[in-house]
Amino acid sequence: MPRGKRQYPIDLQQIREALIMSGYSKLDQQAKALGLHRSTAWTIVKAKHKLGRLNAQTTRRILANPDTPPDVRSVIQKHLDESVSREKANDQIDRFRCPRLSRHNVSASNASRAGS
């Protein structure tokens, strides 16, 4: 998968459970708590999201909403922290597998091709 395009989905079920544990059992309450439209909240709560994950904009809206319950916020923050950790680990693995050429090596390589 191209760099920057790796996806680590937030478990939508965890968001639903966090909402219910926080006392938001009705869809209208859940939508308001998340700061989203009712239809978007429904796809999250029913875990029917077409991508199987939240997109970045939806995640930002939830985190920017002052009414987002702390339990929901912690589920999303935990996911983001894990994603950053995975990205760092993947970057280290990529560097190990395919070390980047130094400028000196690239220049020497180009000079040898030019002389051929």
Secondary structure, DSSP 8 states (H G I E B T S, - for coil): --TT-------HHHHHHHHHHTT--SHHHHHHHHTS-HHHHHHHHTT--TTSS--HHHHHHHHH-TTS-HHHHHHHHHHHHHHHHHHHHHHHHHHHHS----HHHHHHHHHHHHH-
